[in-house]
Amino acid sequence: MEKYLCGMDNYCNLHVMYGKMINICYMTYEWRIFMKTDIEIAQETVMEPIQNVAAQLDISADDLEFYGKYKAKLTDELWDCVKDKPDGKLILVTAINPTPAGEGKTTTTVGLGQAFAKLGKKAVIALREPSLGPCFGIKGGAAGGGYAQVVPMEDLNLHFTGDFHAITSANNLLAAMLDNHIKQGNALRIDTNQIVWKRCMDMNDRVLRNIVVGLGRPVDGVVREDHFIISVASEIMAILCLADNMKDLKERLGRIIVAYNYDGEPVFAKDLQAVGSMAALLKDAIKPNIIQTVEHTPALVHGGPFANIAHGCNSVRATKTGLKIADYCITEAGFGADLGAEKFMDIKCRMAGLKPDAVVLVATVRALKYNGGVAKEDLSAENLEALKKGIVNLEKHIENVAKFGVPCVVTLNRFVTDTDAELDFVKKFCEERGCDFALSEVWEHGGEGGIALAEKVLNTLENKESKFAPLYDIKLPIKDKIETIAKEIYGAGSVSYAPAAAQAIARLEKLGYGELPVCMAKNQYSLSDDAKKLGRPHGFDIHIREVYVSAGAGFVVALTGAVMTMPGLPKVPAANGIDVTEDGTITGLF
């Protein structure tokens, strides 16, 4: 049998598998194709002991802290041994704005790493850890897909090595110490109406966005309004991902602003004497994790901030380590290039002194047609007119990458419904804009399906120089930095500020936080702050409703539109389909 058609949704990223079907049955006059799910493929993988995987990067067992047979953390001693080695090439994988048609950014990242290994290159992948929120909410897993995923995927999608739990615990310890300080006499004169530190949990739960704490008896605390955010939006997550070492981590923790006093002065975590205990909880979490792909390519998976409400990159420590232990470090940033890639360049690379050598921009014909106005159920039919209309989204992301001076390779995550005419159109479109182009078939063929892409990336690395520079001058006023991102990256015509946001900006600049980079919190589905505006909207107004500083992380956060730092569950959460058998086998986790 040759090629078969199947459905696909946003998060499964299901392609049609060639030659990997389980069976075909006849039901109600139509043929249905039953294929292996991502979790079935992962569970059938015969994993290598993690010390064997690490050995590919010349890492000995003495430099590993084992979490069972197939997971480990890299020791601090390893970094001391490799820190003076020359850096390898840094490749960022990003994408167009996500759609219900699917893009496959993580899948492409994993497959590209496997393809480099197939070509005999010493490569390592650097990914974020998935959050339980989307795993049980709308995604059902985030470890790649098909024959381009990291394993053990059930561990990764659930508790992994406990990093997120440590982050959550450190966050909530600070919250508990804050409320206890107020209850025990409030020596710091904290204004309970100006408390900015929020509690967190790693699960979507909308009812916790706005709550009241301290109810009950006087001994139960001071009654006040409080809030929960999801753990991946916590400043602790950002600090963990941006810290170079334990010393840097503790300094950043100490700079966290938890509240303001009655004089309007900031109160820091260090003022509550919380730094040491928080650092103790994060002692192991700061160390990068190493696992493997289904083809045993090494993968560093560490940290997991969302890109729509946080800075969206894996840890600096993992990326820097990857550059020292391999010739090629392939990493990704969350969501589209307007979010993850911009923050990777303007925040992570600026802070860590990183210089990306190439960018891989992922798209699908289906997603481009969706941006051109085609309904999800009609995406399988050839529609060149819609493709021409929707490809402007890809065009904008190509232009945005160029603004940072980094050469770009465009890849199409191929589907069986893609026609030759559609593929040729996209290829010509990209090449006319100076981008190398390649098809990707890593979902169904693993590393073999990514060789064409890997060869294009290698060609770009060899023949095109990266002239990386951040988008804006860090010394610009906060509003100027916000407007630069909004106009240059999003295509906005203007920026408007809620009165509270404008007041917050003035206050932050007065307190000395004006020369920090800006982390824009924006919906991921559109270049604008309106999720319904597909394609390439332009001339729109970006509305900034709230601004605050994450002083420990080292950036100012600007919230746009209706984006939430605590997402909710969908009508039918992925959790509905997840189960575990009597022998302990997890099902339904894609």
C-alpha positions as CSV (number, residue, x, y, z in Angstrom):
1,M,0.0,0.0,0.0
2,E,1.2,3.4,-0.8
3,K,-0.2,6.6,0.8
4,Y,-3.3,6.8,2.9
5,L,-5.3,9.7,4.1
6,C,-6.0,10.3,7.8
7,G,-7.3,13.1,9.9
8,M,-5.0,15.4,11.8
9,D,-5.5,17.8,14.6
10,N,-3.5,20.6,16.0
11,Y,-1.7,18.7,18.8
12,C,-1.4,15.1,17.7
13,N,0.5,16.3,14.6
14,L,-0.6,13.1,12.8
15,H,0.7,12.6,9.3
16,V,-0.1,9.6,7.3
17,M,2.3,6.8,8.0
18,Y,3.7,4.9,5.0
19,G,4.0,1.2,5.7
20,K,3.4,1.5,9.4
21,M,-0.3,0.7,9.6
22,I,-1.7,-1.8,12.1
23,N,-4.8,-2.8,10.2
24,I,-7.7,-1.7,8.1
25,C,-11.3,-2.5,8.8
26,Y,-14.6,-1.8,7.0
27,M,-17.2,0.1,9.0
28,T,-20.3,1.9,7.8
29,Y,-19.2,2.0,4.1
30,E,-15.9,3.7,4.8
31,W,-12.4,2.5,5.3
32,R,-10.8,3.5,8.5
33,I,-7.1,3.3,9.1
34,F,-5.7,2.5,12.5
35,M,-2.2,3.8,13.1
36,K,0.2,3.6,15.9
37,T,-0.1,6.6,18.2
38,D,2.8,8.6,19.4
39,I,2.8,6.8,22.8
40,E,2.6,3.4,21.1
41,I,5.7,4.2,19.0
42,A,7.5,5.5,22.1
43,Q,6.6,2.4,24.1
44,E,7.9,0.1,21.4
45,T,11.2,1.9,21.3
46,V,14.1,-0.2,22.8
47,M,15.9,2.5,24.7
48,E,19.6,2.6,25.3
49,P,20.9,3.0,28.9
50,I,21.4,6.7,29.3
51,Q,25.1,6.3,30.0
52,N,25.5,4.8,26.4
53,V,23.6,7.8,24.9
54,A,25.7,10.3,26.9
55,A,28.9,8.5,25.7
56,Q,28.1,9.8,22.2
57,L,28.9,13.2,23.6
58,D,32.0,12.0,25.5
59,I,30.2,12.2,28.8
60,S,31.2,9.6,31.3
61,A,28.9,7.9,33.8
62,D,30.6,9.9,36.5
63,D,29.2,13.0,35.1
64,L,25.6,11.7,35.3
65,E,23.2,11.7,38.2
66,F,20.8,8.9,37.3
67,Y,17.1,8.9,37.6
68,G,16.5,5.3,36.7
69,K,18.0,3.6,33.5
70,Y,17.0,6.1,30.9
71,K,17.1,9.6,32.5
72,A,19.9,11.5,34.1
73,K,21.0,15.0,35.1
74,L,24.3,16.5,34.1
75,T,26.6,17.3,37.0
76,D,28.1,20.7,37.8
77,E,31.5,19.1,37.4
78,L,30.8,18.3,33.8
79,W,30.3,22.0,33.0
80,D,33.6,22.8,34.8
81,C,35.3,20.3,32.4
82,V,33.8,21.6,29.2
83,K,33.3,25.3,29.7
84,D,36.5,26.4,28.0
85,K,35.9,24.3,24.8
86,P,34.9,26.2,21.6
87,D,31.2,26.5,20.9
88,G,29.5,24.4,18.3
89,K,26.9,25.8,15.9
90,L,23.6,27.0,17.4
91,I,20.5,26.3,15.3
92,L,17.1,27.6,16.4
93,V,13.9,25.9,15.2
94,T,10.8,28.1,15.1
95,A,7.5,28.2,13.2
96,I,4.7,30.2,11.7
97,N,1.7,31.0,14.0
98,P,0.1,27.8,15.2
99,T,-3.2,26.7,13.7
100,P,-5.7,23.9,14.2
101,A,-4.1,22.4,11.1
102,G,-0.8,21.8,12.9
103,E,2.8,22.7,12.3
104,G,5.2,20.2,14.1
105,K,7.9,22.4,15.5
106,T,9.1,20.0,18.2
107,T,8.8,17.0,15.9
108,T,11.0,18.8,13.3
109,T,13.5,19.7,16.0
110,V,13.9,16.1,17.1
111,G,13.9,14.8,13.5
112,L,16.5,17.3,12.5
113,G,18.8,16.2,15.3
114,Q,18.3,12.6,14.3
115,A,19.1,13.5,10.7
116,F,22.4,15.2,11.7
117,A,23.3,11.9,13.5
118,K,22.4,10.0,10.3
119,L,24.9,12.2,8.5
120,G,27.6,11.4,11.0
121,K,27.5,14.8,12.7
122,K,28.0,15.2,16.5
123,A,24.7,16.8,17.4
124,V,22.5,17.4,20.5
125,I,19.0,18.6,20.8
126,A,18.0,21.1,23.5
127,L,14.2,21.2,24.3
128,R,11.9,22.5,27.0
129,E,10.1,20.2,29.4
130,P,6.3,19.9,28.9
131,S,3.9,21.3,31.4
132,L,1.2,19.1,32.9
133,G,-1.3,21.9,32.1
134,P,-1.4,21.4,28.3
135,C,-0.6,17.7,28.6
136,F,-3.9,17.1,30.4
137,G,-5.6,20.1,28.8
138,I,-5.4,20.7,25.0
139,K,-2.2,18.9,23.9
140,G,-2.0,15.5,25.5
141,G,1.8,15.5,25.3
142,A,4.7,17.5,24.0
143,A,7.6,15.2,23.2
144,G,7.6,15.4,19.5
145,G,5.7,12.9,17.4
146,G,5.8,9.7,15.4
147,Y,9.3,8.6,14.7
148,A,10.7,12.0,15.8
149,Q,10.2,12.1,19.5
150,V,12.1,11.9,22.7
151,V,11.8,9.1,25.1
152,P,10.7,8.0,27.7
153,M,7.8,10.2,26.6
154,E,5.4,9.2,29.4
155,D,8.0,10.3,32.0
156,L,8.7,13.5,30.2
157,N,5.1,14.4,29.8
158,L,4.3,13.7,33.4
159,H,6.7,14.3,36.3
160,F,10.0,13.7,34.6
161,T,12.8,14.4,37.1
162,G,10.7,16.7,39.3
163,D,12.0,20.0,38.0
164,F,8.5,21.6,37.7
165,H,7.5,20.4,41.2
166,A,10.7,22.0,42.6
167,I,9.8,25.2,40.8
168,T,6.3,25.1,42.1
169,S,7.4,24.4,45.7
170,A,10.0,27.2,45.6
171,N,7.4,29.6,44.3
172,N,4.8,28.7,46.9
173,L,7.4,28.7,49.7
174,L,8.0,32.4,48.9
175,A,4.2,33.0,48.9
176,A,3.8,31.2,52.3
177,M,6.7,33.2,53.8
178,L,5.2,36.4,52.5
179,D,1.8,35.8,54.1
180,N,3.4,34.5,57.3
181,H,5.5,37.7,57.5
182,I,2.4,39.8,57.3
183,K,0.6,37.7,59.9
184,Q,3.6,37.8,62.3
185,G,3.6,41.6,62.6
186,N,4.6,42.8,59.1
187,A,7.9,44.4,60.0
188,L,8.5,45.3,56.4
189,R,5.3,47.3,56.3
190,I,4.0,45.4,53.2
191,D,0.9,47.0,51.7
192,T,-1.5,44.0,51.3
193,N,-3.1,45.9,48.4
194,Q,0.2,45.9,46.6
195,I,1.3,42.3,46.8
196,V,2.4,41.2,43.3
197,W,3.8,37.7,44.1
198,K,1.3,35.0,43.1
199,R,1.0,31.3,43.9
200,C,1.3,28.7,41.2
201,M,0.5,25.2,40.2
202,D,1.4,23.2,37.1
203,M,-2.1,22.5,35.9
204,N,-4.8,24.5,34.1
205,D,-7.4,25.6,36.6
206,R,-9.3,28.8,35.8
207,V,-11.1,29.0,39.1
208,L,-7.8,29.8,40.8
209,R,-7.1,32.9,38.8
210,N,-8.7,35.2,41.4
211,I,-9.3,33.9,44.9
212,V,-9.5,35.1,48.6
213,V,-7.0,33.7,51.1
214,G,-6.9,33.9,54.9
215,L,-10.5,33.2,55.6
216,G,-11.5,31.7,58.9
217,R,-10.1,32.4,62.3
218,P,-7.5,35.2,63.0
219,V,-4.8,32.5,63.3
220,D,-5.5,31.5,59.7
221,G,-3.9,34.6,58.3
222,V,-4.7,38.0,56.9
223,V,-7.7,38.1,54.5
224,R,-6.7,39.4,51.1
225,E,-7.3,38.8,47.4
226,D,-4.7,36.4,45.9
227,H,-4.1,34.8,42.5
228,F,-2.7,31.6,41.0
229,I,-0.7,31.3,37.8
230,I,0.5,28.2,36.0
231,S,4.0,27.1,37.1
232,V,5.5,27.7,33.6
233,A,4.6,31.4,33.9
234,S,6.3,31.7,37.2
235,E,9.2,34.0,37.6
236,I,11.0,31.1,39.3
237,M,10.7,29.2,36.0
238,A,12.3,32.1,34.1
239,I,15.0,32.4,36.7
240,L,15.9,28.7,36.5
241,C,16.1,28.9,32.7
242,L,18.2,32.1,32.6
243,A,20.6,31.4,35.5
244,D,24.2,30.4,34.7
245,N,24.9,28.7,38.0
246,M,23.9,28.5,41.6
247,K,25.4,31.8,42.5
248,D,23.6,33.5,39.7
249,L,20.4,31.7,40.7
250,K,20.5,32.9,44.2
251,E,21.2,36.5,43.2
252,R,18.2,36.4,40.8
253,L,16.0,34.9,43.5
254,G,17.0,37.6,45.9
255,R,15.9,40.3,43.4
256,I,12.3,39.0,43.0
257,I,9.9,41.8,43.9
258,V,7.1,40.2,46.0
259,A,5.2,43.4,47.0
260,Y,5.5,47.1,47.7
261,N,5.4,48.8,51.1
262,Y,3.3,51.7,52.3
263,D,5.9,54.1,50.9
264,G,5.6,52.5,47.4
265,E,9.1,50.9,47.7
266,P,9.7,47.4,46.4
267,V,10.0,44.5,48.9
268,F,12.3,41.7,47.7
269,A,12.5,38.0,48.3
270,K,15.8,38.6,50.1
271,D,14.0,40.9,52.5
272,L,11.9,37.9,53.6
273,Q,15.1,35.8,54.0
274,A,13.7,33.3,51.6
275,V,16.5,32.9,49.2
276,G,18.5,30.1,50.8
277,S,15.5,27.8,51.3
278,M,14.3,28.4,47.7
279,A,17.7,27.7,46.3
280,A,17.8,24.4,48.4
281,L,14.6,23.3,46.7
282,L,16.1,24.2,43.3
283,K,19.5,22.6,43.9
284,D,18.9,19.6,41.6
285,A,16.3,21.3,39.3
286,I,19.0,23.7,38.0
287,K,21.0,20.8,36.5
288,P,20.1,19.9,32.8
289,N,18.4,16.6,32.1
290,I,19.6,14.2,29.3
291,I,17.4,11.7,27.6
292,Q,17.3,10.2,24.1
293,T,15.2,10.2,20.9
294,V,13.6,7.1,19.5
295,E,16.8,6.8,17.4
296,H,19.1,7.3,20.5
297,T,20.2,10.8,19.6
298,P,21.1,12.7,22.8
299,A,18.6,15.3,24.0
300,L,18.9,17.9,26.7
301,V,15.5,18.7,28.1
302,H,15.4,21.4,30.7
303,G,13.0,24.2,31.7
304,G,9.7,24.9,30.2
305,P,8.3,28.5,30.1
306,F,5.5,29.2,27.7
307,A,6.3,31.6,24.9
308,N,2.9,33.3,24.9
309,I,3.0,34.3,28.6
310,A,6.8,33.9,29.4
311,H,10.1,33.9,27.5
312,G,9.5,30.5,25.9
313,C,13.1,29.0,25.8
314,N,14.8,26.0,27.4
315,S,17.5,26.8,30.0
316,V,20.7,28.7,29.3
317,R,22.6,26.0,31.1
318,A,21.3,23.3,28.8
319,T,22.0,25.4,25.6
320,K,25.4,26.4,26.7
321,T,26.3,22.9,27.7
322,G,25.0,21.6,24.3
323,L,27.2,24.0,22.5
324,K,30.3,22.7,24.4
325,I,29.7,19.0,24.1
326,A,28.5,18.8,20.4
327,D,29.3,20.4,17.1
328,Y,25.7,21.3,16.5
329,C,23.1,22.3,19.1
330,I,19.6,22.3,17.8
331,T,17.1,24.1,20.0
332,E,13.6,25.4,19.7
333,A,11.5,28.3,21.1
334,G,7.8,28.1,21.8
335,F,5.0,29.0,19.3
336,G,5.6,31.2,16.3
337,A,8.6,33.3,15.5
338,D,6.7,36.4,16.6
339,L,6.8,35.0,20.2
340,G,9.4,32.3,20.9
341,A,12.1,33.4,18.3
342,E,11.8,37.1,19.2
343,K,12.3,36.3,22.9
344,F,15.1,33.8,22.2
345,M,16.9,36.6,20.3
346,D,16.1,39.6,22.4
347,I,16.1,38.0,25.9
348,K,17.9,34.7,26.1
349,C,20.7,35.4,23.6
350,R,21.2,38.9,24.8
351,M,21.5,37.8,28.4
352,A,23.5,34.7,27.9
353,G,25.8,36.0,25.1
354,L,24.6,33.4,22.6
355,K,24.9,33.9,18.9
356,P,22.5,31.8,16.7
357,D,24.0,30.6,13.4
358,A,20.8,29.6,11.6
359,V,17.1,29.5,12.0
360,V,14.8,26.7,10.7
361,L,11.3,28.0,10.1
362,V,8.6,25.3,10.1
363,A,5.3,25.5,8.2
364,T,2.7,23.2,6.6
365,V,0.7,23.6,3.4
366,R,-2.4,22.9,5.5
367,A,-1.6,25.7,8.0
368,L,-0.9,28.2,5.2
369,K,-4.2,27.4,3.5
370,Y,-5.9,27.8,6.9
371,N,-4.4,31.3,7.1
372,G,-5.8,31.8,3.7
373,G,-9.3,31.3,4.9
374,V,-9.9,27.5,4.3
375,A,-11.9,25.7,7.0
376,K,-10.1,22.9,8.8
377,E,-12.3,20.2,7.3
378,D,-11.5,21.4,3.7
379,L,-7.7,21.6,4.0
380,S,-7.1,18.3,2.2
381,A,-8.2,19.7,-1.2
382,E,-5.7,21.5,-3.4
383,N,-6.3,25.2,-3.2
384,L,-3.5,27.4,-4.7
385,E,-5.5,30.5,-4.3
386,A,-5.9,30.1,-0.5
387,L,-2.2,29.1,-0.3
388,K,-1.2,32.3,-2.0
389,K,-3.4,34.3,0.3
390,G,-2.2,32.5,3.5
391,I,1.5,32.3,2.7
392,V,1.8,36.0,3.8
393,N,2.0,34.6,7.4
394,L,5.1,32.7,6.5
395,E,6.4,35.7,4.6
396,K,6.2,37.9,7.7
397,H,8.1,35.4,9.8
398,I,10.8,35.1,7.2
399,E,11.1,38.9,7.3
400,N,11.2,38.9,11.1
401,V,14.0,36.4,11.3
402,A,16.0,38.6,8.8
403,K,15.6,41.5,11.2
404,F,17.9,39.7,13.6
405,G,20.6,39.1,10.9
406,V,20.3,35.3,11.1
407,P,20.1,33.2,7.9
408,C,16.9,31.2,7.5
409,V,15.9,27.7,6.2
410,V,12.2,27.1,5.6
411,T,10.9,23.5,5.9
412,L,7.4,22.2,5.1
413,N,6.2,19.4,7.4
414,R,4.8,17.3,4.6
415,F,1.4,15.7,4.4
416,V,0.1,13.2,1.9
417,T,-2.6,15.6,0.8
418,D,0.0,18.2,-0.3
419,T,0.1,18.4,-4.0
420,D,3.1,19.0,-6.2
421,A,1.8,22.3,-7.3
422,E,1.4,23.5,-3.7
423,L,4.8,22.3,-2.7
424,D,6.4,23.9,-5.7
425,F,4.7,27.2,-5.0
426,V,6.0,27.3,-1.4
427,K,9.5,26.3,-2.5
428,K,9.7,29.0,-5.1
429,F,8.2,31.6,-2.7
430,C,10.9,30.9,-0.1
431,E,13.8,30.7,-2.6
432,E,12.8,34.1,-4.1
433,R,13.2,35.5,-0.5
434,G,16.7,34.1,-0.1
435,C,15.8,31.1,2.1
436,D,17.0,27.6,1.5
437,F,14.0,25.2,1.4
438,A,13.5,21.6,2.2
439,L,10.6,19.2,2.8
440,S,10.5,17.3,6.1
441,E,9.1,13.8,6.6
442,V,10.5,13.1,10.0
443,W,7.2,12.2,11.6
444,E,6.9,9.0,9.5
445,H,10.6,8.4,8.6
446,G,12.5,9.7,11.6
447,G,16.0,10.9,10.9
448,E,16.0,9.6,7.4
449,G,13.0,11.9,6.6
450,G,15.0,14.9,7.8
451,I,18.2,14.4,5.8
452,A,17.2,16.8,3.0
453,L,16.5,19.5,5.7
454,A,19.7,18.7,7.5
455,E,21.7,19.1,4.3
456,K,20.1,22.5,3.6
457,V,20.9,23.6,7.2
458,L,24.5,22.5,6.8
459,N,24.7,24.4,3.4
460,T,23.4,27.5,5.1
461,L,25.8,27.2,8.0
462,E,28.7,26.8,5.6
463,N,27.8,29.5,3.1
464,K,25.8,32.2,4.9
465,E,27.2,34.2,7.8
466,S,25.1,35.0,10.8
467,K,25.2,38.7,11.7
468,F,23.1,38.4,14.7
469,A,22.0,41.4,16.6
470,P,19.0,42.0,19.0
471,L,16.1,44.0,17.6
472,Y,16.3,47.0,19.9
473,D,18.7,48.9,22.0
474,I,18.3,47.9,25.7
475,K,18.7,51.5,26.8
476,L,15.5,52.6,25.0
477,P,12.6,53.5,27.2
478,I,10.1,50.7,28.0
479,K,7.4,52.1,25.7
480,D,9.9,52.4,22.8
481,K,10.9,48.8,23.2
482,I,7.3,47.6,23.3
483,E,6.4,49.6,20.3
484,T,9.5,48.4,18.4
485,I,8.4,44.8,18.9
486,A,4.7,45.6,18.2
487,K,5.5,47.4,14.9
488,E,8.5,45.6,13.6
489,I,7.6,42.0,14.6
490,Y,3.8,42.0,14.8
491,G,3.1,44.6,12.1
492,A,1.0,46.8,14.4
493,G,0.3,50.4,13.5
494,S,0.0,51.7,17.0
495,V,0.2,50.7,20.7
496,S,-2.3,51.8,23.3
497,Y,-1.9,51.5,27.0
498,A,-4.4,51.0,29.8
499,P,-4.1,53.7,32.4
500,A,-2.7,51.1,34.9
501,A,-0.2,49.9,32.4
502,A,1.1,53.4,31.7
503,Q,1.4,54.1,35.4
504,A,3.2,50.9,36.0
505,I,5.8,51.8,33.2
506,A,6.4,55.2,34.8
507,R,6.9,53.5,38.2
508,L,9.3,50.9,36.9
509,E,11.4,53.4,35.1
510,K,11.5,55.5,38.2
511,L,12.7,52.5,40.2
512,G,15.5,51.8,37.7
513,Y,14.0,49.0,35.7
514,G,13.8,50.9,32.4
515,E,16.8,49.3,30.8
516,L,15.5,45.7,30.9
517,P,14.4,43.7,27.8
518,V,10.6,43.3,27.3
519,C,8.8,40.0,27.4
520,M,5.5,40.4,25.5
521,A,2.6,38.2,26.6
522,K,0.4,37.8,23.5
523,N,-1.8,35.1,22.1
524,Q,0.0,32.7,19.8
525,Y,-2.5,32.3,17.0
526,S,-2.2,35.7,15.4
527,L,0.5,38.2,14.8
528,S,-1.9,40.6,16.4
529,D,-3.4,40.5,19.9
530,D,-6.6,39.3,18.4
531,A,-6.5,35.5,17.8
532,K,-9.1,35.7,15.0
533,K,-6.9,37.9,12.8
534,L,-5.1,35.3,10.6
535,G,-2.7,35.7,7.8
536,R,-0.7,38.9,8.0
537,P,-2.7,41.7,9.6
538,H,-1.2,45.1,9.6
539,G,-1.9,48.6,10.9
540,F,-3.8,47.3,13.9
541,D,-3.6,48.6,17.5
542,I,-1.9,46.5,20.2
543,H,-3.5,47.0,23.6
544,I,-1.2,46.8,26.6
545,R,-3.4,46.1,29.6
546,E,-0.8,45.3,32.3
547,V,2.9,45.8,32.8
548,Y,5.1,44.4,35.6
549,V,8.7,43.6,36.2
550,S,10.2,40.2,36.8
551,A,13.3,41.7,38.4
552,G,14.9,38.3,39.2
553,A,14.5,37.0,35.7
554,G,15.7,40.4,34.4
555,F,12.8,41.5,32.1
556,V,9.7,43.6,32.0
557,V,6.5,41.7,31.1
558,A,3.8,43.4,29.0
559,L,0.4,41.7,28.8
560,T,-1.6,42.3,25.7
561,G,-5.2,41.5,24.8
562,A,-6.9,38.7,26.7
563,V,-3.8,36.5,27.3
564,M,-4.0,34.6,30.6
565,T,-1.2,33.5,32.9
566,M,-3.4,30.7,34.2
567,P,-5.0,28.9,31.3
568,G,-8.3,27.0,31.6
569,L,-9.2,23.5,30.5
570,P,-11.1,23.0,27.2
571,K,-14.6,21.6,27.0
572,V,-13.1,18.1,26.4
573,P,-9.7,18.0,28.0
574,A,-7.0,15.6,26.9
575,A,-7.2,14.1,30.4
576,N,-10.5,12.5,29.4
577,G,-8.6,10.0,27.2
578,I,-5.6,9.3,29.5
579,D,-5.5,6.0,31.5
580,V,-3.2,3.4,32.9
581,T,-3.6,-0.3,32.7
582,E,-3.2,-2.9,35.5
583,D,0.4,-3.6,34.4
584,G,1.2,0.1,34.6
585,T,1.1,1.0,30.9
586,I,-0.1,4.5,30.2
587,T,-2.5,5.0,27.3
588,G,-4.0,8.1,25.7
589,L,-1.0,10.3,26.2
590,F,-0.8,10.6,22.4
